[in-house]
Amino acid sequence: MTTSSHSSEKIFPFTFSVPLHAVIPLSRDPNLLPLPEHQSDKCGESSAMTYRLTTIVVDVQRLILSLLDMKDLSSLMKTCSYFLDLGLPELIGRVPNQAILGLDKAVSFLNFLRVGGGPFSRRHLVEALWLAFPRSSQYYNCPRPYKPHKLYKKHIATLLSILRHCSYVRRLRIQNWPWDFEVDNLNTTLHTIARYMTALQHLTIPLASTSEHRHLTKVARLPLRKLVLSSSILFDIPTPQMSLVMNSLSQTVVTLDRIVLPQDFRRHFPNVRTLGLWMNRQDPAMVENMTAAFPNVTSFRLHSSHGTDSDYYCSCGDFPDVQMAPVREHNQPQWQSGSWPSLEAVWAARLCDFYCLGASRHIPCLSVPVEIFTRSVLSVILSETRPSFLELRVSDSVDETVLDSPGFEDLAAPSSLHCLALRFTNIVCAATTQWVLDGLERSSGLKDSSLTHLLLRWTLEEPTALNDGGVSFLPRDREQPLPFPWPMAPHSLPQVAQALPTLRWIGVDVCGWGLKSWKVSRPTGAAPATLIEMSEQSGRRVVQTMQMDAFSKP
């Protein structure tokens, strides 16, 4: 379907040429079928009924709108008041999917809100925001006659105005504090959030060492349900500010991620269900403190002690080395029998950190990376945690030496393991995928396992807490060819199914293009196993029932 605009001006995501209620309403219900054309007496045949987009039922219309990109959606909304009203929720729903970058977009969005427009204002419709603050240095090279300082001040003022007027926002993500961000601007932003955004429930924000304690305390005391301290590097987190936030945090919080637990922390948060901590090998009481402070955790994320999760491929020396063994031996006794009785899932950025954590207890769902030391330590971890679902993450940093021996032989060790997911991250080489599938096929250990479900999933990046909307997928673009796993899978998967005698289901989930899944049929006698394709809806139900989507959301 194509759309066109009646205006020749350039289209911006949040700028419309037609006011909301300033056009003539349609003369008839757009959900009715169009009147049939006049029958010609000469030809004796009725003309074919013409179907238009306005005649389709509303649910189908909304589905079509959801498939349009921002430019086409904006163009369609300009055609008539009906599509302006129908497309507005879809457009607003996409606001948090991308950061408001640049002065032009910030001004355009502020105009889109229609601040001061009375009943025509849209600010009450916006429930989620993603803001990015500019560096002052990016305005230094502005061409004449622009004045860089004034443009920078206007950009900051526009973003602050958006925060002040979006008082109905429930989810806010602040992408960054620029390195040259003025202290006054930082504290004014914190003050604005604490004063005007009283409906806020989900907040993703970095910590800055220059923030004033009084403003930071007010933000931490908001009745939040989710707080993510979005510094992507451990060493960027200022310790005094972290302690202040943790000691001021509201008891309403349910999800807490990317925090460093102060060593003298004594508060208790019984409502926290999802917890994400940076691994701190220097804290001898980390396990004891985190299990005592957050007793009812169901989902746990262990971020890297190396300072960043962006490259979780571990390349240190012999594993386990002499430095890790004492940490593990110290942490293991701290896991009391009653610690985290409701724990269901653990995601670890690095295998060595999870090994040092010493979690010798049952964990139903476990996600770990494939690293150079997977073979030597995976069997130890699996024998201690006894997961029923295991996700192995294969990144583009894994080399051939790892793929030649990825540790599949050890997957037969726990009889509890029934579901295996291989998450390929940022991989564009079909040979890498084929290496892993060949490893599954020739693994003698898996042939003796209890594996019943196998899921192959391709994503562009890790589903870390920074991705507030979940995993980042490729857009559904009709002009882009399907990625490589589609032509590869039908030829390779039957061999994998034949090699694993207990396998009953195989799924392939590719970068947002959808899930293709097959039921494994095993005829009696010597006949080979066959794959029977299922609908995507049925496949999704299998994924959900078997908890293989435990790590698909942050």
C-alpha positions as CSV (number, residue, x, y, z in Angstrom):
1,M,0.0,0.0,0.0
2,T,1.3,3.4,-0.8
3,T,0.3,6.8,0.6
4,S,0.8,10.3,-0.6
5,S,0.6,13.7,1.0
6,H,-1.4,16.6,-0.4
7,S,1.3,18.9,0.8
8,S,4.6,19.5,-1.0
9,E,6.5,20.5,2.2
10,K,9.0,18.2,3.8
11,I,7.4,15.7,6.3
12,F,8.7,15.6,9.8
13,P,7.7,12.8,12.3
14,F,5.7,15.1,14.6
15,T,4.6,17.9,12.3
16,F,1.2,17.9,10.5
17,S,-0.3,20.3,8.0
18,V,-3.9,19.5,9.1
19,P,-5.1,20.5,12.6
20,L,-6.9,17.8,14.6
21,H,-10.4,19.2,14.4
22,A,-10.1,21.7,11.6
23,V,-11.2,19.7,8.7
24,I,-14.7,18.7,7.5
25,P,-15.8,15.3,9.0
26,L,-16.6,12.5,6.7
27,S,-20.2,12.4,5.5
28,R,-20.7,8.7,6.3
29,D,-19.4,5.9,8.5
30,P,-16.0,5.0,7.0
31,N,-16.5,1.4,8.2
32,L,-19.4,0.8,5.8
33,L,-18.7,-0.7,2.4
34,P,-18.8,1.9,-0.4
35,L,-22.0,2.2,-2.5
36,P,-21.8,0.0,-5.6
37,E,-21.3,1.8,-8.8
38,H,-24.2,2.5,-11.1
39,Q,-25.1,-0.5,-13.2
40,S,-24.8,0.0,-16.9
41,D,-27.9,-1.1,-18.9
42,K,-25.8,-1.4,-22.1
43,C,-23.2,-3.8,-20.9
44,G,-25.6,-5.7,-18.5
45,E,-22.8,-6.1,-16.0
46,S,-22.3,-4.4,-12.7
47,S,-19.0,-2.6,-12.2
48,A,-16.7,-4.2,-9.6
49,M,-17.0,-2.9,-6.1
50,T,-14.2,-0.6,-5.2
51,Y,-12.6,-1.2,-1.8
52,R,-10.9,1.6,0.0
53,L,-8.8,1.8,3.2
54,T,-11.6,3.7,5.0
55,T,-14.0,0.7,4.4
56,I,-11.9,-1.9,6.2
57,V,-12.8,-2.7,9.8
58,V,-10.9,-0.7,12.4
59,D,-8.8,-3.6,13.7
60,V,-7.4,-4.2,10.2
61,Q,-6.9,-0.5,9.7
62,R,-4.8,-0.3,12.9
63,L,-2.8,-3.3,11.8
64,I,-2.0,-1.6,8.5
65,L,-1.0,1.5,10.3
66,S,1.4,-0.4,12.5
67,L,3.2,-1.6,9.4
68,L,3.8,1.9,8.0
69,D,7.0,3.8,8.7
70,M,6.9,7.2,10.3
71,K,6.9,9.1,7.0
72,D,4.1,7.1,5.4
73,L,2.1,7.2,8.6
74,S,2.4,11.0,8.8
75,S,1.4,11.3,5.1
76,L,-1.6,9.2,5.6
77,M,-2.7,11.1,8.6
78,K,-2.7,14.3,6.5
79,T,-5.3,13.0,4.1
80,C,-8.4,13.3,6.3
81,S,-9.5,13.8,9.9
82,Y,-10.5,10.2,10.2
83,F,-7.0,8.9,9.6
84,L,-5.6,11.8,11.7
85,D,-7.6,10.5,14.7
86,L,-7.0,6.8,13.9
87,G,-3.2,7.2,13.4
88,L,-2.6,9.5,16.4
89,P,-2.3,6.6,19.0
90,E,-0.1,4.6,16.7
91,L,2.2,7.6,16.2
92,I,2.4,8.5,19.9
93,G,3.1,4.8,20.7
94,R,6.3,5.0,18.7
95,V,7.6,8.1,20.5
96,P,9.7,6.0,23.0
97,N,11.1,3.8,20.3
98,Q,13.7,6.4,19.3
99,A,15.5,9.2,21.0
100,I,14.5,12.8,20.3
101,L,17.8,13.8,18.8
102,G,18.7,17.3,17.6
103,L,17.1,20.7,18.0
104,D,14.8,20.3,15.0
105,K,13.2,17.2,16.3
106,A,12.9,18.6,19.8
107,V,11.2,21.7,18.6
108,S,9.0,19.7,16.3
109,F,7.9,17.4,19.1
110,L,7.2,20.3,21.4
111,N,4.9,21.8,18.7
112,F,3.3,18.5,18.3
113,L,2.3,18.5,22.0
114,R,0.2,21.7,21.3
115,V,1.1,23.1,24.7
116,G,-1.5,25.7,25.7
117,G,-3.9,24.4,23.1
118,G,-6.7,23.7,25.7
119,P,-8.9,20.8,24.5
120,F,-6.6,20.3,21.4
121,S,-3.5,19.7,23.5
122,R,-1.8,16.3,23.0
123,R,0.5,16.3,26.0
124,H,-1.9,14.1,28.1
125,L,-1.6,11.4,25.4
126,V,2.2,11.0,25.7
127,E,3.0,8.3,28.3
128,A,6.7,7.5,27.3
129,L,9.7,9.5,26.3
130,W,13.3,9.0,25.3
131,L,15.4,12.1,25.5
132,A,19.0,12.7,24.5
133,F,20.8,15.8,25.7
134,P,23.3,17.5,23.3
135,R,27.0,18.4,23.8
136,S,27.7,22.1,23.6
137,S,30.7,21.3,21.4
138,Q,28.4,20.0,18.6
139,Y,27.2,23.6,18.0
140,Y,30.7,25.1,17.7
141,N,30.9,24.5,13.9
142,C,27.5,26.0,13.1
143,P,27.6,28.2,9.9
144,R,27.0,31.9,10.1
145,P,24.8,33.7,10.9
146,Y,23.8,31.2,13.6
147,K,25.1,31.8,17.1
148,P,26.1,28.4,18.6
149,H,25.6,29.4,22.2
150,K,22.0,30.5,21.6
151,L,21.2,27.4,19.6
152,Y,22.6,25.2,22.4
153,K,20.6,27.1,25.1
154,K,17.4,26.8,22.9
155,H,18.0,23.0,22.6
156,I,18.3,22.6,26.4
157,A,15.3,24.9,27.1
158,T,13.2,22.9,24.6
159,L,14.0,19.6,26.2
160,L,13.3,21.0,29.7
161,S,10.0,22.4,28.4
162,I,9.1,18.9,27.1
163,L,9.8,17.4,30.5
164,R,7.7,20.1,32.3
165,H,4.6,19.7,30.0
166,C,4.7,15.9,29.8
167,S,3.4,15.4,33.3
168,Y,1.5,12.3,32.3
169,V,4.6,10.4,31.2
170,R,4.9,7.0,33.0
171,R,8.2,5.9,31.3
172,L,11.1,8.2,30.8
173,R,14.6,7.3,29.5
174,I,17.4,9.8,29.7
175,Q,20.0,8.6,27.3
176,N,23.1,10.5,28.5
177,W,24.7,13.3,30.4
178,P,27.2,14.8,27.9
179,W,30.8,15.1,29.2
180,D,30.5,18.9,28.8
181,F,27.0,19.2,30.3
182,E,26.9,22.2,32.6
183,V,26.1,21.4,36.3
184,D,23.3,23.9,36.4
185,N,21.6,22.2,33.4
186,L,22.0,18.8,35.0
187,N,20.5,19.8,38.3
188,T,17.7,21.7,36.6
189,T,16.8,18.6,34.7
190,L,16.7,16.5,37.9
191,H,14.6,19.2,39.6
192,T,12.2,19.2,36.7
193,I,11.8,15.5,36.7
194,A,11.1,15.4,40.4
195,R,8.7,18.3,40.5
196,Y,6.6,17.9,37.3
197,M,6.7,14.2,36.4
198,T,4.8,12.9,39.4
199,A,3.1,10.1,37.4
200,L,6.5,8.5,36.5
201,Q,6.8,4.8,37.1
202,H,9.7,3.6,34.9
203,L,12.9,5.7,34.9
204,T,16.1,5.0,33.0
205,I,18.8,7.5,33.9
206,P,22.6,7.7,34.2
207,L,24.3,8.9,37.4
208,A,26.6,11.9,37.3
209,S,29.1,12.8,40.0
210,T,28.2,16.5,39.6
211,S,24.5,16.1,40.5
212,E,23.4,17.8,43.7
213,H,22.3,15.5,46.5
214,R,19.0,17.3,47.2
215,H,17.8,16.9,43.6
216,L,19.0,13.3,43.2
217,T,17.2,12.4,46.5
218,K,13.9,13.8,45.3
219,V,14.1,11.8,42.1
220,A,14.9,8.6,44.0
221,R,11.9,9.2,46.3
222,L,9.4,9.2,43.4
223,P,7.0,6.3,43.6
224,L,8.9,4.4,40.9
225,R,8.2,0.8,40.0
226,K,11.3,0.4,37.8
227,L,14.7,2.2,38.0
228,V,17.6,1.5,35.6
229,L,20.9,3.3,36.2
230,S,21.9,3.3,32.6
231,S,25.6,3.8,32.7
232,S,27.0,1.2,30.3
233,I,30.4,1.2,31.9
234,L,30.9,0.2,35.6
235,F,33.7,2.7,36.2
236,D,31.5,5.6,35.2
237,I,29.2,5.0,38.2
238,P,30.0,7.5,41.0
239,T,30.0,5.7,44.4
240,P,28.6,8.6,46.5
241,Q,25.7,9.1,44.2
242,M,24.9,5.4,44.0
243,S,24.8,5.1,47.8
244,L,22.6,8.2,48.0
245,V,20.1,6.7,45.5
246,M,20.0,3.3,47.2
247,N,19.5,4.9,50.6
248,S,16.7,7.2,49.3
249,L,14.9,4.8,47.0
250,S,11.2,4.3,47.4
251,Q,9.8,1.0,48.6
252,T,7.5,0.9,45.6
253,V,10.3,-0.2,43.2
254,V,9.8,-3.7,41.7
255,T,12.6,-3.7,39.0
256,L,16.1,-2.4,39.8
257,D,18.9,-2.8,37.3
258,R,22.6,-1.8,36.8
259,I,23.3,-0.9,40.4
260,V,26.3,-1.3,42.6
261,L,25.3,-2.5,46.0
262,P,27.1,-0.3,48.7
263,Q,29.1,-2.5,51.1
264,D,27.4,-1.1,54.2
265,F,23.9,-1.4,52.7
266,R,21.3,-2.3,55.3
267,R,17.9,-1.5,53.7
268,H,15.4,-4.2,52.6
269,F,13.3,-4.2,49.5
270,P,10.8,-7.1,49.7
271,N,8.9,-5.9,46.6
272,V,11.8,-6.1,44.2
273,R,11.3,-9.0,41.7
274,T,13.9,-8.2,39.0
275,L,17.4,-7.3,40.1
276,G,20.5,-6.4,38.1
277,L,23.9,-5.9,39.8
278,W,27.4,-5.2,38.6
279,M,29.7,-8.1,39.8
280,N,32.0,-6.8,42.5
281,R,34.7,-9.4,43.3
282,Q,36.2,-7.0,45.8
283,D,33.1,-7.1,48.0
284,P,33.3,-10.2,50.3
285,A,29.7,-9.8,51.4
286,M,28.1,-9.3,48.0
287,V,26.1,-12.5,48.0
288,E,25.0,-12.1,51.6
289,N,24.0,-8.4,51.2
290,M,22.1,-8.8,48.0
291,T,20.1,-11.9,49.1
292,A,19.2,-10.1,52.4
293,A,18.4,-6.7,50.9
294,F,16.2,-8.3,48.1
295,P,14.8,-11.5,49.5
296,N,12.1,-12.1,46.8
297,V,14.0,-11.8,43.6
298,T,12.6,-13.9,40.7
299,S,14.9,-12.7,37.8
300,F,18.6,-11.8,38.3
301,R,21.0,-10.1,35.9
302,L,24.7,-10.2,36.6
303,H,26.6,-7.5,34.8
304,S,30.3,-7.8,34.1
305,S,33.1,-7.1,36.6
306,H,35.3,-6.1,33.6
307,G,33.3,-2.8,33.4
308,T,31.1,-3.3,30.4
309,D,28.6,-5.7,29.0
310,S,29.1,-4.6,25.4
311,D,31.7,-7.3,24.7
312,Y,31.0,-10.2,26.9
313,Y,33.6,-12.5,25.2
314,C,36.1,-13.3,28.0
315,S,39.7,-13.5,26.9
316,C,41.6,-13.7,30.2
317,G,44.1,-16.4,31.2
318,D,43.7,-20.0,32.2
319,F,40.2,-20.6,33.5
320,P,39.4,-21.0,36.4
321,D,42.5,-19.2,37.5
322,V,44.1,-18.8,40.9
323,Q,42.3,-15.4,41.5
324,M,38.8,-16.7,40.8
325,A,39.0,-19.8,42.9
326,P,39.2,-18.0,46.3
327,V,36.3,-15.7,45.3
328,R,34.1,-18.7,44.4
329,E,35.1,-20.6,47.5
330,H,34.2,-17.6,49.7
331,N,30.8,-16.9,48.0
332,Q,29.5,-20.5,47.9
333,P,28.8,-20.8,51.7
334,Q,26.9,-17.4,51.6
335,W,24.1,-19.0,49.6
336,Q,21.8,-20.0,52.4
337,S,19.2,-22.7,51.9
338,G,16.4,-20.1,52.0
339,S,18.1,-17.5,49.7
340,W,15.9,-16.4,46.9
341,P,13.3,-19.1,47.0
342,S,11.4,-17.7,44.1
343,L,14.4,-17.3,41.7
344,E,13.4,-18.4,38.2
345,A,16.0,-16.9,35.8
346,V,19.6,-15.7,35.8
347,W,21.3,-13.9,33.0
348,A,25.1,-13.5,33.2
349,A,27.2,-11.2,31.1
350,R,30.3,-13.3,31.5
351,L,30.8,-16.9,32.4
352,C,33.8,-16.2,34.7
353,D,31.7,-13.8,36.9
354,F,28.9,-16.3,37.2
355,Y,31.4,-19.0,38.2
356,C,32.8,-16.7,40.9
357,L,29.3,-16.0,42.2
358,G,29.2,-19.6,43.3
359,A,25.4,-20.0,42.9
360,S,25.1,-23.7,43.9
361,R,21.3,-24.0,43.7
362,H,18.6,-24.8,41.2
363,I,18.0,-22.2,38.6
364,P,15.1,-23.0,36.1
365,C,16.3,-20.6,33.3
366,L,19.9,-19.8,32.7
367,S,21.5,-17.6,30.0
368,V,25.3,-17.5,29.6
369,P,27.7,-16.6,26.8
370,V,29.7,-19.1,24.7
371,E,33.3,-18.2,25.6
372,I,36.8,-19.7,25.2
373,F,36.3,-21.4,28.7
374,T,32.8,-22.7,28.1
375,R,34.1,-26.3,27.8
376,S,36.0,-26.3,31.0
377,V,33.4,-24.7,33.3
378,L,30.0,-25.2,31.7
379,S,29.6,-28.7,33.1
380,V,30.4,-27.4,36.6
381,I,27.7,-24.7,36.3
382,L,25.1,-27.0,34.8
383,S,25.6,-29.6,37.5
384,E,25.1,-27.0,40.2
385,T,22.2,-25.0,38.8
386,R,20.3,-27.9,37.0
387,P,18.4,-25.6,34.6
388,S,15.5,-26.9,32.5
389,F,16.1,-24.1,29.9
390,L,19.5,-23.0,28.9
391,E,20.3,-20.1,26.5
392,L,23.8,-20.0,25.0
393,R,24.7,-16.6,23.5
394,V,27.1,-16.7,20.5
395,S,28.6,-13.3,19.6
396,D,30.5,-12.1,16.6
397,S,33.7,-12.0,18.8
398,V,33.8,-15.8,19.2
399,D,36.5,-17.3,17.1
400,E,36.9,-20.7,15.4
401,T,38.7,-22.3,18.4
402,V,35.7,-21.7,20.5
403,L,33.2,-23.0,17.9
404,D,35.2,-26.1,17.4
405,S,34.5,-27.1,21.0
406,P,31.6,-25.0,22.3
407,G,30.7,-27.3,25.2
408,F,27.8,-29.2,23.8
409,E,29.1,-32.4,25.2
410,D,28.5,-31.1,28.7
411,L,24.8,-30.4,28.0
412,A,24.0,-34.1,28.6
413,A,25.1,-33.8,32.3
414,P,21.9,-32.5,33.8
415,S,18.9,-34.6,33.1
416,S,16.7,-31.6,33.9
417,L,17.8,-29.8,30.7
418,H,14.9,-30.0,28.2
419,C,15.1,-26.7,26.3
420,L,18.1,-25.2,24.6
421,A,18.2,-21.8,22.8
422,L,21.1,-20.5,20.8
423,R,21.1,-16.7,20.5
424,F,23.3,-15.5,17.7
425,T,24.3,-11.9,18.3
426,N,25.5,-9.5,15.6
427,I,26.5,-12.5,13.4
428,V,26.3,-12.0,9.7
429,C,28.3,-15.0,8.6
430,A,26.4,-18.1,7.6
431,A,29.5,-20.2,8.2
432,T,29.5,-19.3,11.9
433,T,25.9,-20.5,12.2
434,Q,26.7,-23.7,10.3
435,W,29.6,-24.4,12.7
436,V,27.3,-24.3,15.7
437,L,24.7,-26.5,14.0
438,D,27.3,-29.0,13.0
439,G,28.5,-29.1,16.6
440,L,24.9,-29.9,17.7
441,E,24.7,-32.6,15.1
442,R,27.9,-34.4,15.9
443,S,27.7,-34.0,19.7
444,S,27.6,-37.4,21.3
445,G,26.6,-35.9,24.6
446,L,23.4,-34.4,23.3
447,K,22.4,-37.7,21.8
448,D,22.2,-39.0,25.4
449,S,20.4,-35.9,26.7
450,S,16.8,-35.2,27.5
451,L,16.6,-32.3,25.1
452,T,13.1,-31.8,23.6
453,H,13.1,-28.2,22.3
454,L,15.7,-26.3,20.3
455,L,15.3,-22.6,19.5
456,L,17.7,-20.7,17.2
457,R,17.3,-16.9,17.6
458,W,19.2,-14.2,15.7
459,T,19.3,-10.6,17.2
460,L,21.3,-7.5,16.5
461,E,22.3,-6.8,20.0
462,E,21.9,-8.1,23.6
463,P,18.5,-7.5,25.3
464,T,20.1,-5.5,28.0
465,A,18.2,-3.1,30.3
466,L,19.3,-0.2,28.2
467,N,16.8,-1.4,25.5
468,D,13.8,-0.3,27.3
469,G,11.5,-1.6,24.6
470,G,13.1,-5.0,24.5
471,V,15.4,-6.5,21.9
472,S,16.4,-4.3,19.0
473,F,15.2,-5.9,15.8
474,L,15.6,-5.1,12.2
475,P,12.7,-3.2,10.7
476,R,10.1,-5.0,8.6
477,D,11.2,-3.6,5.3
478,R,9.5,-5.1,2.2
479,E,12.5,-4.1,0.1
480,Q,15.1,-5.9,2.3
481,P,15.9,-9.6,1.5
482,L,15.4,-12.1,4.2
483,P,18.5,-12.8,6.3
484,F,20.7,-15.8,5.8
485,P,19.1,-18.2,8.3
486,W,15.9,-18.7,6.3
487,P,17.5,-20.4,3.3
488,M,19.9,-22.3,5.5
489,A,17.5,-23.6,8.1
490,P,15.4,-26.0,6.0
491,H,18.5,-27.9,4.8
492,S,20.3,-28.1,8.1
493,L,17.6,-28.6,10.7
494,P,16.4,-32.1,9.5
495,Q,19.9,-33.4,10.1
496,V,19.9,-31.9,13.6
497,A,16.5,-33.4,14.4
498,Q,17.7,-36.8,13.2
499,A,20.9,-36.6,15.3
500,L,19.0,-35.8,18.5
501,P,16.6,-38.6,19.2
502,T,14.6,-36.9,22.0
503,L,14.0,-33.6,20.1
504,R,10.3,-32.8,19.5
505,W,10.3,-29.2,18.4
506,I,12.6,-26.8,16.5
507,G,12.2,-23.0,16.1
508,V,14.0,-20.3,14.2
509,D,13.4,-16.7,15.2
510,V,15.1,-14.1,13.0
511,C,15.6,-10.4,13.8
512,G,11.9,-9.5,14.0
513,W,10.9,-11.2,10.7
514,G,9.0,-13.7,12.7
515,L,9.2,-17.2,14.1
516,K,9.2,-20.3,12.0
517,S,8.8,-23.6,13.9
518,W,8.5,-27.3,13.2
519,K,7.2,-30.2,15.1
520,V,9.5,-33.2,14.8
521,S,7.7,-36.3,13.6
522,R,9.4,-39.6,14.2
523,P,7.8,-42.5,12.2
524,T,8.2,-46.0,13.5
525,G,11.0,-48.2,12.0
526,A,14.0,-46.9,10.3
527,A,12.3,-43.9,8.6
528,P,14.1,-40.6,9.1
529,A,12.6,-37.8,11.3
530,T,10.5,-35.3,9.4
531,L,9.7,-31.7,10.2
532,I,6.0,-30.5,10.1
533,E,5.8,-26.7,10.0
534,M,3.6,-25.0,12.6
535,S,1.9,-21.6,12.4
536,E,3.7,-18.7,14.0
537,Q,1.0,-18.3,16.7
538,S,1.3,-22.0,17.6
539,G,5.1,-21.6,17.8
540,R,4.8,-18.6,20.0
541,R,2.6,-20.6,22.4
542,V,5.3,-23.3,22.6
543,V,8.0,-20.7,23.3
544,Q,5.9,-19.2,26.1
545,T,4.8,-22.5,27.6
546,M,8.4,-23.8,27.8
547,Q,9.7,-20.4,29.2
548,M,12.1,-20.0,26.2
549,D,11.2,-16.3,26.2
550,A,12.6,-15.7,29.7
551,F,15.4,-13.5,28.3
552,S,13.6,-11.8,25.4
553,K,12.7,-8.8,27.5
554,P,14.8,-6.6,29.7
